[in-house]
């Protein structure tokens, strides 16, 4: 049941990237799971230094794989060790 939802979301992200219009994510508060994955697809990410701002892919701790490219996009931006720290 989730495969069509994931495919549709990935197609949306790819469609937006193909437009070659810079995408910016402004993060204030938690960007966890799908929220962070959305931000990872953006060209730029701006985070506040609020104590409420948290970034991560906590679904990995439940044995679930991030479905919108988080396991590919996150290490590309922060390196393998940084990505592992954010997932585990």
N, CA, C and O atoms as a Maestro MAE file, in Angstrom:
{
 s_m_m2io_version
 :::
 2.0.0
}

f_m_ct {
 s_m_title
 :::
 protein
 m_atom[352] {
  # First column is atom index #
  i_m_mmod_type
  r_m_x_coord
  r_m_y_coord
  r_m_z_coord
  i_m_residue_number
  s_m_chain_name
  s_m_pdb_residue_name
  s_m_pdb_atom_name
  i_m_atomic_number
  :::
  1 25 0.809 -1.211 0.000 1 A "UNK " " N  " 7
  2 3 0.000 0.000 0.000 1 A "UNK " " CA " 6
  3 2 0.848 1.268 0.000 1 A "UNK " " C  " 6
  4 15 0.437 2.297 -0.537 1 A "UNK " " O  " 8
  5 25 2.026 1.190 0.602 2 A "UNK " " N  " 7
  6 3 2.863 2.384 0.693 2 A "UNK " " CA " 6
  7 2 3.671 2.657 -0.572 2 A "UNK " " C  " 6
  8 15 4.086 3.792 -0.807 2 A "UNK " " O  " 8
  9 25 3.892 1.651 -1.371 3 A "UNK " " N  " 7
  10 3 4.735 1.825 -2.555 3 A "UNK " " CA " 6
  11 2 4.216 2.937 -3.468 3 A "UNK " " C  " 6
  12 15 5.010 3.780 -3.884 3 A "UNK " " O  " 8
  13 25 2.927 2.979 -3.796 4 A "UNK " " N  " 7
  14 3 2.455 4.078 -4.654 4 A "UNK " " CA " 6
  15 2 2.629 5.459 -4.008 4 A "UNK " " C  " 6
  16 15 2.908 6.435 -4.706 4 A "UNK " " O  " 8
  17 25 2.470 5.546 -2.704 5 A "UNK " " N  " 7
  18 3 2.633 6.828 -2.003 5 A "UNK " " CA " 6
  19 2 4.096 7.275 -2.090 5 A "UNK " " C  " 6
  20 15 4.384 8.439 -2.369 5 A "UNK " " O  " 8
  21 25 5.006 6.341 -1.848 6 A "UNK " " N  " 7
  22 3 6.433 6.661 -1.905 6 A "UNK " " CA " 6
  23 2 6.837 7.039 -3.329 6 A "UNK " " C  " 6
  24 15 7.567 8.010 -3.532 6 A "UNK " " O  " 8
  25 25 6.367 6.281 -4.307 7 A "UNK " " N  " 7
  26 3 6.688 6.598 -5.703 7 A "UNK " " CA " 6
  27 2 6.163 7.970 -6.098 7 A "UNK " " C  " 6
  28 15 6.850 8.725 -6.784 7 A "UNK " " O  " 8
  29 25 4.952 8.293 -5.668 8 A "UNK " " N  " 7
  30 3 4.379 9.597 -5.997 8 A "UNK " " CA " 6
  31 2 5.202 10.730 -5.377 8 A "UNK " " C  " 6
  32 15 5.456 11.748 -6.021 8 A "UNK " " O  " 8
  33 25 5.613 10.541 -4.125 9 A "UNK " " N  " 7
  34 3 6.413 11.570 -3.459 9 A "UNK " " CA " 6
  35 2 7.764 11.723 -4.150 9 A "UNK " " C  " 6
  36 15 8.203 12.847 -4.393 9 A "UNK " " O  " 8
  37 25 8.426 10.623 -4.470 10 A "UNK " " N  " 7
  38 3 9.715 10.703 -5.151 10 A "UNK " " CA " 6
  39 2 9.583 11.366 -6.516 10 A "UNK " " C  " 6
  40 15 10.430 12.166 -6.914 10 A "UNK " " O  " 8
  41 25 8.518 11.027 -7.225 11 A "UNK " " N  " 7
  42 3 8.287 11.664 -8.525 11 A "UNK " " CA " 6
  43 2 8.074 13.167 -8.375 11 A "UNK " " C  " 6
  44 15 8.539 13.951 -9.202 11 A "UNK " " O  " 8
  45 25 7.370 13.563 -7.317 12 A "UNK " " N  " 7
  46 3 7.167 14.988 -7.051 12 A "UNK " " CA " 6
  47 2 8.508 15.682 -6.808 12 A "UNK " " C  " 6
  48 15 8.782 16.731 -7.391 12 A "UNK " " O  " 8
  49 25 9.343 15.093 -5.947 13 A "UNK " " N  " 7
  50 3 10.645 15.683 -5.658 13 A "UNK " " CA " 6
  51 2 11.483 15.800 -6.934 13 A "UNK " " C  " 6
  52 15 12.096 16.838 -7.183 13 A "UNK " " O  " 8
  53 25 11.509 14.741 -7.736 14 A "UNK " " N  " 7
  54 3 12.274 14.754 -8.986 14 A "UNK " " CA " 6
  55 2 11.725 15.793 -9.960 14 A "UNK " " C  " 6
  56 15 12.488 16.469 -10.651 14 A "UNK " " O  " 8
  57 25 10.406 15.918 -10.011 15 A "UNK " " N  " 7
  58 3 9.771 16.916 -10.876 15 A "UNK " " CA " 6
  59 2 10.184 18.328 -10.451 15 A "UNK " " C  " 6
  60 15 10.499 19.168 -11.293 15 A "UNK " " O  " 8
  61 25 10.179 18.579 -9.154 16 A "UNK " " N  " 7
  62 3 10.558 19.901 -8.657 16 A "UNK " " CA " 6
  63 2 12.033 20.187 -8.944 16 A "UNK " " C  " 6
  64 15 12.378 21.301 -9.338 16 A "UNK " " O  " 8
  65 25 12.902 19.198 -8.753 17 A "UNK " " N  " 7
  66 3 14.320 19.381 -9.037 17 A "UNK " " CA " 6
  67 2 14.544 19.672 -10.522 17 A "UNK " " C  " 6
  68 15 15.420 20.462 -10.876 17 A "UNK " " O  " 8
  69 25 13.753 19.036 -11.388 18 A "UNK " " N  " 7
  70 3 13.910 19.209 -12.832 18 A "UNK " " CA " 6
  71 2 13.566 20.638 -13.282 18 A "UNK " " C  " 6
  72 15 14.003 21.073 -14.348 18 A "UNK " " O  " 8
  73 25 12.800 21.352 -12.487 19 A "UNK " " N  " 7
  74 3 12.439 22.726 -12.834 19 A "UNK " " CA " 6
  75 2 13.630 23.672 -12.723 19 A "UNK " " C  " 6
  76 15 13.594 24.786 -13.246 19 A "UNK " " O  " 8
  77 25 14.663 23.235 -12.056 20 A "UNK " " N  " 7
  78 3 15.873 24.030 -11.870 20 A "UNK " " CA " 6
  79 2 15.618 25.383 -11.234 20 A "UNK " " C  " 6
  80 15 16.286 26.370 -11.542 20 A "UNK " " O  " 8
  81 25 14.646 25.411 -10.347 21 A "UNK " " N  " 7
  82 3 14.369 26.589 -9.533 21 A "UNK " " CA " 6
  83 2 14.883 26.257 -8.131 21 A "UNK " " C  " 6
  84 15 14.507 25.226 -7.574 21 A "UNK " " O  " 8
  85 25 15.724 27.097 -7.556 22 A "UNK " " N  " 7
  86 3 16.258 26.784 -6.230 22 A "UNK " " CA " 6
  87 2 15.138 26.607 -5.197 22 A "UNK " " C  " 6
  88 15 14.221 27.423 -5.103 22 A "UNK " " O  " 8
  89 25 15.240 25.538 -4.440 23 A "UNK " " N  " 7
  90 3 14.280 25.283 -3.367 23 A "UNK " " CA " 6
  91 2 14.979 25.492 -2.034 23 A "UNK " " C  " 6
  92 15 16.119 25.068 -1.843 23 A "UNK " " O  " 8
  93 25 14.283 26.151 -1.114 24 A "UNK " " N  " 7
  94 3 14.841 26.469 0.189 24 A "UNK " " CA " 6
  95 2 13.920 25.925 1.270 24 A "UNK " " C  " 6
  96 15 12.702 26.083 1.196 24 A "UNK " " O  " 8
  97 25 14.507 25.284 2.274 25 A "UNK " " N  " 7
  98 3 13.749 24.820 3.434 25 A "UNK " " CA " 6
  99 2 14.153 25.673 4.632 25 A "UNK " " C  " 6
  100 15 15.336 25.773 4.958 25 A "UNK " " O  " 8
  101 25 13.178 26.280 5.280 26 A "UNK " " N  " 7
  102 3 13.410 27.034 6.509 26 A "UNK " " CA " 6
  103 2 12.914 26.166 7.654 26 A "UNK " " C  " 6
  104 15 11.737 25.808 7.700 26 A "UNK " " O  " 8
  105 25 13.810 25.825 8.580 27 A "UNK " " N  " 7
  106 3 13.474 24.880 9.650 27 A "UNK " " CA " 6
  107 2 13.541 25.585 10.993 27 A "UNK " " C  " 6
  108 15 14.577 26.125 11.378 27 A "UNK " " O  " 8
  109 25 12.431 25.570 11.692 28 A "UNK " " N  " 7
  110 3 12.343 26.075 13.064 28 A "UNK " " CA " 6
  111 2 11.485 25.078 13.814 28 A "UNK " " C  " 6
  112 15 10.266 25.041 13.640 28 A "UNK " " O  " 8
  113 25 12.111 24.280 14.636 29 A "UNK " " N  " 7
  114 3 11.408 23.203 15.319 29 A "UNK " " CA " 6
  115 2 11.852 21.867 14.732 29 A "UNK " " C  " 6
  116 15 12.807 21.813 13.957 29 A "UNK " " O  " 8
  117 25 11.164 20.796 15.099 30 A "UNK " " N  " 7
  118 3 11.609 19.475 14.655 30 A "UNK " " CA " 6
  119 2 11.404 19.232 13.159 30 A "UNK " " C  " 6
  120 15 10.336 19.506 12.611 30 A "UNK " " O  " 8
  121 25 12.442 18.718 12.516 31 A "UNK " " N  " 7
  122 3 12.366 18.222 11.137 31 A "UNK " " CA " 6
  123 2 12.840 16.775 11.218 31 A "UNK " " C  " 6
  124 15 14.020 16.474 11.039 31 A "UNK " " O  " 8
  125 25 11.906 15.912 11.487 32 A "UNK " " N  " 7
  126 3 12.210 14.500 11.715 32 A "UNK " " CA " 6
  127 2 11.495 13.655 10.679 32 A "UNK " " C  " 6
  128 15 10.375 13.969 10.273 32 A "UNK " " O  " 8
  129 25 12.148 12.578 10.251 33 A "UNK " " N  " 7
  130 3 11.517 11.684 9.277 33 A "UNK " " CA " 6
  131 2 11.261 12.393 7.968 33 A "UNK " " C  " 6
  132 15 12.171 12.969 7.371 33 A "UNK " " O  " 8
  133 25 10.021 12.348 7.525 34 A "UNK " " N  " 7
  134 3 9.640 12.937 6.244 34 A "UNK " " CA " 6
  135 2 9.896 14.425 6.169 34 A "UNK " " C  " 6
  136 15 10.177 14.946 5.089 34 A "UNK " " O  " 8
  137 25 9.808 15.122 7.285 35 A "UNK " " N  " 7
  138 3 10.093 16.561 7.286 35 A "UNK " " CA " 6
  139 2 11.542 16.849 6.932 35 A "UNK " " C  " 6
  140 15 11.826 17.770 6.166 35 A "UNK " " O  " 8
  141 25 12.461 16.064 7.489 36 A "UNK " " N  " 7
  142 3 13.871 16.233 7.149 36 A "UNK " " CA " 6
  143 2 14.125 15.783 5.718 36 A "UNK " " C  " 6
  144 15 14.898 16.411 4.995 36 A "UNK " " O  " 8
  145 25 13.476 14.693 5.308 37 A "UNK " " N  " 7
  146 3 13.680 14.213 3.943 37 A "UNK " " CA " 6
  147 2 13.243 15.263 2.920 37 A "UNK " " C  " 6
  148 15 13.894 15.440 1.890 37 A "UNK " " O  " 8
  149 25 12.153 15.950 3.204 38 A "UNK " " N  " 7
  150 3 11.710 17.046 2.332 38 A "UNK " " CA " 6
  151 2 12.810 18.108 2.257 38 A "UNK " " C  " 6
  152 15 13.162 18.566 1.170 38 A "UNK " " O  " 8
  153 25 13.349 18.494 3.409 39 A "UNK " " N  " 7
  154 3 14.399 19.513 3.447 39 A "UNK " " CA " 6
  155 2 15.652 19.055 2.701 39 A "UNK " " C  " 6
  156 15 16.334 19.872 2.082 39 A "UNK " " O  " 8
  157 25 15.961 17.761 2.754 40 A "UNK " " N  " 7
  158 3 17.149 17.248 2.079 40 A "UNK " " CA " 6
  159 2 17.056 17.368 0.568 40 A "UNK " " C  " 6
  160 15 18.075 17.490 -0.112 40 A "UNK " " O  " 8
  161 25 15.839 17.335 0.038 41 A "UNK " " N  " 7
  162 3 15.655 17.495 -1.407 41 A "UNK " " CA " 6
  163 2 15.854 18.942 -1.854 41 A "UNK " " C  " 6
  164 15 16.060 19.216 -3.036 41 A "UNK " " O  " 8
  165 25 15.790 19.858 -0.894 42 A "UNK " " N  " 7
  166 3 15.958 21.269 -1.234 42 A "UNK " " CA " 6
  167 2 17.425 21.583 -1.511 42 A "UNK " " C  " 6
  168 15 18.325 20.871 -1.068 42 A "UNK " " O  " 8
  169 25 17.640 22.658 -2.250 43 A "UNK " " N  " 7
  170 3 18.995 23.083 -2.568 43 A "UNK " " CA " 6
  171 2 19.672 23.757 -1.376 43 A "UNK " " C  " 6
  172 15 20.891 23.688 -1.222 43 A "UNK " " O  " 8
  173 25 18.875 24.402 -0.545 44 A "UNK " " N  " 7
  174 3 19.393 25.114 0.619 44 A "UNK " " CA " 6
  175 2 18.507 24.814 1.819 44 A "UNK " " C  " 6
  176 15 17.294 24.648 1.691 44 A "UNK " " O  " 8
  177 25 19.144 24.747 2.997 45 A "UNK " " N  " 7
  178 3 18.430 24.533 4.247 45 A "UNK " " CA " 6
  179 2 18.908 25.585 5.240 45 A "UNK " " C  " 6
  180 15 20.109 25.790 5.415 45 A "UNK " " O  " 8
  181 25 17.961 26.242 5.881 46 A "UNK " " N  " 7
  182 3 18.268 27.247 6.891 46 A "UNK " " CA " 6
  183 2 17.583 26.795 8.177 46 A "UNK " " C  " 6
  184 15 16.370 26.586 8.205 46 A "UNK " " O  " 8
  185 25 18.374 26.646 9.240 47 A "UNK " " N  " 7
  186 3 17.821 26.215 10.527 47 A "UNK " " CA " 6
  187 2 18.026 27.306 11.566 47 A "UNK " " C  " 6
  188 15 19.048 27.992 11.576 47 A "UNK " " O  " 8
  189 25 17.047 27.452 12.430 48 A "UNK " " N  " 7
  190 3 17.225 28.353 13.566 48 A "UNK " " CA " 6
  191 2 18.068 27.635 14.614 48 A "UNK " " C  " 6
  192 15 18.222 26.415 14.575 48 A "UNK " " O  " 8
  193 25 18.606 28.403 15.540 49 A "UNK " " N  " 7
  194 3 19.375 27.797 16.623 49 A "UNK " " CA " 6
  195 2 18.511 27.570 17.865 49 A "UNK " " C  " 6
  196 15 19.025 27.458 18.978 49 A "UNK " " O  " 8
  197 25 17.214 27.505 17.663 50 A "UNK " " N  " 7
  198 3 16.287 27.241 18.758 50 A "UNK " " CA " 6
  199 2 16.533 25.854 19.349 50 A "UNK " " C  " 6
  200 15 16.902 24.920 18.637 50 A "UNK " " O  " 8
  201 25 16.325 25.735 20.655 51 A "UNK " " N  " 7
  202 3 16.438 24.420 21.301 51 A "UNK " " CA " 6
  203 2 15.406 23.449 20.750 51 A "UNK " " C  " 6
  204 15 15.579 22.234 20.849 51 A "UNK " " O  " 8
  205 25 14.334 23.976 20.172 52 A "UNK " " N  " 7
  206 3 13.273 23.130 19.624 52 A "UNK " " CA " 6
  207 2 13.648 22.532 18.269 52 A "UNK " " C  " 6
  208 15 13.016 21.573 17.825 52 A "UNK " " O  " 8
  209 25 14.666 23.085 17.609 53 A "UNK " " N  " 7
  210 3 15.051 22.586 16.289 53 A "UNK " " CA " 6
  211 2 15.836 21.294 16.435 53 A "UNK " " C  " 6
  212 15 16.902 21.260 17.050 53 A "UNK " " O  " 8
  213 25 15.295 20.245 15.866 54 A "UNK " " N  " 7
  214 3 15.919 18.919 15.895 54 A "UNK " " CA " 6
  215 2 15.839 18.338 14.491 54 A "UNK " " C  " 6
  216 15 14.817 18.468 13.817 54 A "UNK " " O  " 8
  217 25 16.910 17.702 14.054 55 A "UNK " " N  " 7
  218 3 16.959 17.061 12.749 55 A "UNK " " CA " 6
  219 2 17.285 15.586 12.933 55 A "UNK " " C  " 6
  220 15 18.156 15.242 13.733 55 A "UNK " " O  " 8
  221 25 16.608 14.723 12.215 56 A "UNK " " N  " 7
  222 3 16.931 13.305 12.312 56 A "UNK " " CA " 6
  223 2 15.963 12.435 11.537 56 A "UNK " " C  " 6
  224 15 14.934 12.886 11.035 56 A "UNK " " O  " 8
  225 25 16.338 11.168 11.463 57 A "UNK " " N  " 7
  226 3 15.506 10.158 10.803 57 A "UNK " " CA " 6
  227 2 15.224 9.048 11.824 57 A "UNK " " C  " 6
  228 15 15.790 7.959 11.729 57 A "UNK " " O  " 8
  229 25 14.353 9.325 12.794 58 A "UNK " " N  " 7
  230 3 14.134 8.384 13.891 58 A "UNK " " CA " 6
  231 2 13.452 7.076 13.495 58 A "UNK " " C  " 6
  232 15 13.460 6.118 14.269 58 A "UNK " " O  " 8
  233 25 12.858 7.025 12.295 59 A "UNK " " N  " 7
  234 3 12.187 5.798 11.880 59 A "UNK " " CA " 6
  235 2 13.159 4.630 11.769 59 A "UNK " " C  " 6
  236 15 12.758 3.469 11.854 59 A "UNK " " O  " 8
  237 25 14.444 4.944 11.577 60 A "UNK " " N  " 7
  238 3 15.460 3.898 11.478 60 A "UNK " " CA " 6
  239 2 15.529 3.110 12.781 60 A "UNK " " C  " 6
  240 15 15.763 1.901 12.762 60 A "UNK " " O  " 8
  241 25 15.327 3.780 13.910 61 A "UNK " " N  " 7
  242 3 15.355 3.100 15.212 61 A "UNK " " CA " 6
  243 2 14.204 2.114 15.370 61 A "UNK " " C  " 6
  244 15 14.252 1.228 16.223 61 A "UNK " " O  " 8
  245 25 13.176 2.266 14.552 62 A "UNK " " N  " 7
  246 3 12.033 1.354 14.573 62 A "UNK " " CA " 6
  247 2 12.178 0.242 13.533 62 A "UNK " " C  " 6
  248 15 11.283 -0.587 13.371 62 A "UNK " " O  " 8
  249 25 13.312 0.234 12.834 63 A "UNK " " N  " 7
  250 3 13.532 -0.774 11.808 63 A "UNK " " CA " 6
  251 2 12.931 -0.411 10.459 63 A "UNK " " C  " 6
  252 15 12.829 -1.262 9.576 63 A "UNK " " O  " 8
  253 25 12.532 0.848 10.291 64 A "UNK " " N  " 7
  254 3 11.943 1.307 9.029 64 A "UNK " " CA " 6
  255 2 12.967 2.111 8.240 64 A "UNK " " C  " 6
  256 15 13.739 2.882 8.811 64 A "UNK " " O  " 8
  257 25 12.968 1.927 6.936 65 A "UNK " " N  " 7
  258 3 13.849 2.717 6.085 65 A "UNK " " CA " 6
  259 2 13.160 4.017 5.691 65 A "UNK " " C  " 6
  260 15 11.974 4.010 5.359 65 A "UNK " " O  " 8
  261 25 13.884 5.132 5.721 66 A "UNK " " N  " 7
  262 3 13.310 6.375 5.220 66 A "UNK " " CA " 6
  263 2 12.907 6.195 3.754 66 A "UNK " " C  " 6
  264 15 13.708 5.736 2.939 66 A "UNK " " O  " 8
  265 25 11.693 6.548 3.429 67 A "UNK " " N  " 7
  266 3 11.155 6.236 2.114 67 A "UNK " " CA " 6
  267 2 11.321 7.289 1.047 67 A "UNK " " C  " 6
  268 15 11.030 7.024 -0.120 67 A "UNK " " O  " 8
  269 25 11.779 8.478 1.405 68 A "UNK " " N  " 7
  270 3 11.840 9.560 0.428 68 A "UNK " " CA " 6
  271 2 13.270 9.975 0.111 68 A "UNK " " C  " 6
  272 15 13.518 11.140 -0.202 68 A "UNK " " O  " 8
  273 25 14.202 9.052 0.186 69 A "UNK " " N  " 7
  274 3 15.583 9.328 -0.200 69 A "UNK " " CA " 6
  275 2 16.508 9.768 0.916 69 A "UNK " " C  " 6
  276 15 17.638 10.175 0.645 69 A "UNK " " O  " 8
  277 25 16.067 9.701 2.155 70 A "UNK " " N  " 7
  278 3 16.894 10.157 3.268 70 A "UNK " " CA " 6
  279 2 18.204 9.409 3.411 70 A "UNK " " C  " 6
  280 15 19.226 10.003 3.755 70 A "UNK " " O  " 8
  281 25 18.186 8.095 3.148 71 A "UNK " " N  " 7
  282 3 19.416 7.318 3.306 71 A "UNK " " CA " 6
  283 2 20.433 7.624 2.209 71 A "UNK " " C  " 6
  284 15 21.613 7.309 2.357 71 A "UNK " " O  " 8
  285 25 19.992 8.227 1.122 72 A "UNK " " N  " 7
  286 3 20.925 8.626 0.064 72 A "UNK " " CA " 6
  287 2 21.306 10.101 0.182 72 A "UNK " " C  " 6
  288 15 22.473 10.456 0.013 72 A "UNK " " O  " 8
  289 25 20.347 10.946 0.465 73 A "UNK " " N  " 7
  290 3 20.583 12.392 0.481 73 A "UNK " " CA " 6
  291 2 21.335 12.860 1.726 73 A "UNK " " C  " 6
  292 15 22.177 13.753 1.638 73 A "UNK " " O  " 8
  293 25 21.041 12.267 2.881 74 A "UNK " " N  " 7
  294 3 21.671 12.725 4.122 74 A "UNK " " CA " 6
  295 2 23.182 12.487 4.123 74 A "UNK " " C  " 6
  296 15 23.928 13.425 4.404 74 A "UNK " " O  " 8
  297 25 23.677 11.264 3.819 75 A "UNK " " N  " 7
  298 3 25.134 11.077 3.798 75 A "UNK " " CA " 6
  299 2 25.835 11.954 2.764 75 A "UNK " " C  " 6
  300 15 26.980 12.356 2.967 75 A "UNK " " O  " 8
  301 25 25.167 12.247 1.674 76 A "UNK " " N  " 7
  302 3 25.773 13.104 0.652 76 A "UNK " " CA " 6
  303 2 26.015 14.514 1.193 76 A "UNK " " C  " 6
  304 15 26.930 15.204 0.743 76 A "UNK " " O  " 8
  305 25 25.201 14.939 2.151 77 A "UNK " " N  " 7
  306 3 25.328 16.299 2.697 77 A "UNK " " CA " 6
  307 2 26.202 16.377 3.935 77 A "UNK " " C  " 6
  308 15 26.949 17.341 4.106 77 A "UNK " " O  " 8
  309 25 26.119 15.370 4.806 78 A "UNK " " N  " 7
  310 3 26.809 15.462 6.101 78 A "UNK " " CA " 6
  311 2 27.862 14.378 6.297 78 A "UNK " " C  " 6
  312 15 28.501 14.321 7.348 78 A "UNK " " O  " 8
  313 25 28.052 13.518 5.300 79 A "UNK " " N  " 7
  314 3 29.012 12.430 5.433 79 A "UNK " " CA " 6
  315 2 28.393 11.220 6.110 79 A "UNK " " C  " 6
  316 15 27.328 11.305 6.723 79 A "UNK " " O  " 8
  317 25 29.075 10.105 5.989 80 A "UNK " " N  " 7
  318 3 28.553 8.842 6.539 80 A "UNK " " CA " 6
  319 2 28.401 8.925 8.057 80 A "UNK " " C  " 6
  320 15 27.349 8.580 8.596 80 A "UNK " " O  " 8
  321 25 29.454 9.383 8.751 81 A "UNK " " N  " 7
  322 3 29.392 9.413 10.216 81 A "UNK " " CA " 6
  323 2 28.317 10.370 10.707 81 A "UNK " " C  " 6
  324 15 27.579 10.047 11.637 81 A "UNK " " O  " 8
  325 25 28.221 11.540 10.093 82 A "UNK " " N  " 7
  326 3 27.186 12.491 10.487 82 A "UNK " " CA " 6
  327 2 25.786 11.917 10.269 82 A "UNK " " C  " 6
  328 15 24.898 12.095 11.102 82 A "UNK " " O  " 8
  329 25 25.599 11.232 9.152 83 A "UNK " " N  " 7
  330 3 24.302 10.630 8.862 83 A "UNK " " CA " 6
  331 2 23.974 9.533 9.869 83 A "UNK " " C  " 6
  332 15 22.840 9.433 10.335 83 A "UNK " " O  " 8
  333 25 24.966 8.710 10.202 84 A "UNK " " N  " 7
  334 3 24.731 7.648 11.189 84 A "UNK " " CA " 6
  335 2 24.356 8.251 12.542 84 A "UNK " " C  " 6
  336 15 23.475 7.735 13.230 84 A "UNK " " O  " 8
  337 25 25.016 9.330 12.921 85 A "UNK " " N  " 7
  338 3 24.682 9.991 14.184 85 A "UNK " " CA " 6
  339 2 23.250 10.513 14.187 85 A "UNK " " C  " 6
  340 15 22.590 10.507 15.225 85 A "UNK " " O  " 8
  341 25 22.768 10.965 13.032 86 A "UNK " " N  " 7
  342 3 21.416 11.513 12.954 86 A "UNK " " CA " 6
  343 2 20.354 10.415 12.848 86 A "UNK " " C  " 6
  344 15 19.178 10.660 13.117 86 A "UNK " " O  " 8
  345 25 20.769 9.208 12.457 87 A "UNK " " N  " 7
  346 3 19.810 8.125 12.307 87 A "UNK " " CA " 6
  347 2 19.759 7.199 13.513 87 A "UNK " " C  " 6
  348 15 18.718 6.607 13.795 87 A "UNK " " O  " 8
  349 25 20.862 7.070 14.220 88 A "UNK " " N  " 7
  350 3 20.924 6.091 15.326 88 A "UNK " " CA " 6
  351 2 21.000 6.746 16.677 88 A "UNK " " C  " 6
  352 15 21.058 6.057 17.696 88 A "UNK " " O  " 8
  :::
 }
 m_bond[351] {
  # First column is bond index #
  i_m_from
  i_m_to
  i_m_order
  :::
  1 1 2 1
  2 2 3 1
  3 3 4 2
  4 3 5 1
  5 5 6 1
  6 6 7 1
  7 7 8 2
  8 7 9 1
  9 9 10 1
  10 10 11 1
  11 11 12 2
  12 11 13 1
  13 13 14 1
  14 14 15 1
  15 15 16 2
  16 15 17 1
  17 17 18 1
  18 18 19 1
  19 19 20 2
  20 19 21 1
  21 21 22 1
  22 22 23 1
  23 23 24 2
  24 23 25 1
  25 25 26 1
  26 26 27 1
  27 27 28 2
  28 27 29 1
  29 29 30 1
  30 30 31 1
  31 31 32 2
  32 31 33 1
  33 33 34 1
  34 34 35 1
  35 35 36 2
  36 35 37 1
  37 37 38 1
  38 38 39 1
  39 39 40 2
  40 39 41 1
  41 41 42 1
  42 42 43 1
  43 43 44 2
  44 43 45 1
  45 45 46 1
  46 46 47 1
  47 47 48 2
  48 47 49 1
  49 49 50 1
  50 50 51 1
  51 51 52 2
  52 51 53 1
  53 53 54 1
  54 54 55 1
  55 55 56 2
  56 55 57 1
  57 57 58 1
  58 58 59 1
  59 59 60 2
  60 59 61 1
  61 61 62 1
  62 62 63 1
  63 63 64 2
  64 63 65 1
  65 65 66 1
  66 66 67 1
  67 67 68 2
  68 67 69 1
  69 69 70 1
  70 70 71 1
  71 71 72 2
  72 71 73 1
  73 73 74 1
  74 74 75 1
  75 75 76 2
  76 75 77 1
  77 77 78 1
  78 78 79 1
  79 79 80 2
  80 79 81 1
  81 81 82 1
  82 82 83 1
  83 83 84 2
  84 83 85 1
  85 85 86 1
  86 86 87 1
  87 87 88 2
  88 87 89 1
  89 89 90 1
  90 90 91 1
  91 91 92 2
  92 91 93 1
  93 93 94 1
  94 94 95 1
  95 95 96 2
  96 95 97 1
  97 97 98 1
  98 98 99 1
  99 99 100 2
  100 99 101 1
  101 101 102 1
  102 102 103 1
  103 103 104 2
  104 103 105 1
  105 105 106 1
  106 106 107 1
  107 107 108 2
  108 107 109 1
  109 109 110 1
  110 110 111 1
  111 111 112 2
  112 111 113 1
  113 113 114 1
  114 114 115 1
  115 115 116 2
  116 115 117 1
  117 117 118 1
  118 118 119 1
  119 119 120 2
  120 119 121 1
  121 121 122 1
  122 122 123 1
  123 123 124 2
  124 123 125 1
  125 125 126 1
  126 126 127 1
  127 127 128 2
  128 127 129 1
  129 129 130 1
  130 130 131 1
  131 131 132 2
  132 131 133 1
  133 133 134 1
  134 134 135 1
  135 135 136 2
  136 135 137 1
  137 137 138 1
  138 138 139 1
  139 139 140 2
  140 139 141 1
  141 141 142 1
  142 142 143 1
  143 143 144 2
  144 143 145 1
  145 145 146 1
  146 146 147 1
  147 147 148 2
  148 147 149 1
  149 149 150 1
  150 150 151 1
  151 151 152 2
  152 151 153 1
  153 153 154 1
  154 154 155 1
  155 155 156 2
  156 155 157 1
  157 157 158 1
  158 158 159 1
  159 159 160 2
  160 159 161 1
  161 161 162 1
  162 162 163 1
  163 163 164 2
  164 163 165 1
  165 165 166 1
  166 166 167 1
  167 167 168 2
  168 167 169 1
  169 169 170 1
  170 170 171 1
  171 171 172 2
  172 171 173 1
  173 173 174 1
  174 174 175 1
  175 175 176 2
  176 175 177 1
  177 177 178 1
  178 178 179 1
  179 179 180 2
  180 179 181 1
  181 181 182 1
  182 182 183 1
  183 183 184 2
  184 183 185 1
  185 185 186 1
  186 186 187 1
  187 187 188 2
  188 187 189 1
  189 189 190 1
  190 190 191 1
  191 191 192 2
  192 191 193 1
  193 193 194 1
  194 194 195 1
  195 195 196 2
  196 195 197 1
  197 197 198 1
  198 198 199 1
  199 199 200 2
  200 199 201 1
  201 201 202 1
  202 202 203 1
  203 203 204 2
  204 203 205 1
  205 205 206 1
  206 206 207 1
  207 207 208 2
  208 207 209 1
  209 209 210 1
  210 210 211 1
  211 211 212 2
  212 211 213 1
  213 213 214 1
  214 214 215 1
  215 215 216 2
  216 215 217 1
  217 217 218 1
  218 218 219 1
  219 219 220 2
  220 219 221 1
  221 221 222 1
  222 222 223 1
  223 223 224 2
  224 223 225 1
  225 225 226 1
  226 226 227 1
  227 227 228 2
  228 227 229 1
  229 229 230 1
  230 230 231 1
  231 231 232 2
  232 231 233 1
  233 233 234 1
  234 234 235 1
  235 235 236 2
  236 235 237 1
  237 237 238 1
  238 238 239 1
  239 239 240 2
  240 239 241 1
  241 241 242 1
  242 242 243 1
  243 243 244 2
  244 243 245 1
  245 245 246 1
  246 246 247 1
  247 247 248 2
  248 247 249 1
  249 249 250 1
  250 250 251 1
  251 251 252 2
  252 251 253 1
  253 253 254 1
  254 254 255 1
  255 255 256 2
  256 255 257 1
  257 257 258 1
  258 258 259 1
  259 259 260 2
  260 259 261 1
  261 261 262 1
  262 262 263 1
  263 263 264 2
  264 263 265 1
  265 265 266 1
  266 266 267 1
  267 267 268 2
  268 267 269 1
  269 269 270 1
  270 270 271 1
  271 271 272 2
  272 271 273 1
  273 273 274 1
  274 274 275 1
  275 275 276 2
  276 275 277 1
  277 277 278 1
  278 278 279 1
  279 279 280 2
  280 279 281 1
  281 281 282 1
  282 282 283 1
  283 283 284 2
  284 283 285 1
  285 285 286 1
  286 286 287 1
  287 287 288 2
  288 287 289 1
  289 289 290 1
  290 290 291 1
  291 291 292 2
  292 291 293 1
  293 293 294 1
  294 294 295 1
  295 295 296 2
  296 295 297 1
  297 297 298 1
  298 298 299 1
  299 299 300 2
  300 299 301 1
  301 301 302 1
  302 302 303 1
  303 303 304 2
  304 303 305 1
  305 305 306 1
  306 306 307 1
  307 307 308 2
  308 307 309 1
  309 309 310 1
  310 310 311 1
  311 311 312 2
  312 311 313 1
  313 313 314 1
  314 314 315 1
  315 315 316 2
  316 315 317 1
  317 317 318 1
  318 318 319 1
  319 319 320 2
  320 319 321 1
  321 321 322 1
  322 322 323 1
  323 323 324 2
  324 323 325 1
  325 325 326 1
  326 326 327 1
  327 327 328 2
  328 327 329 1
  329 329 330 1
  330 330 331 1
  331 331 332 2
  332 331 333 1
  333 333 334 1
  334 334 335 1
  335 335 336 2
  336 335 337 1
  337 337 338 1
  338 338 339 1
  339 339 340 2
  340 339 341 1
  341 341 342 1
  342 342 343 1
  343 343 344 2
  344 343 345 1
  345 345 346 1
  346 346 347 1
  347 347 348 2
  348 347 349 1
  349 349 350 1
  350 350 351 1
  351 351 352 2
  :::
 }
}
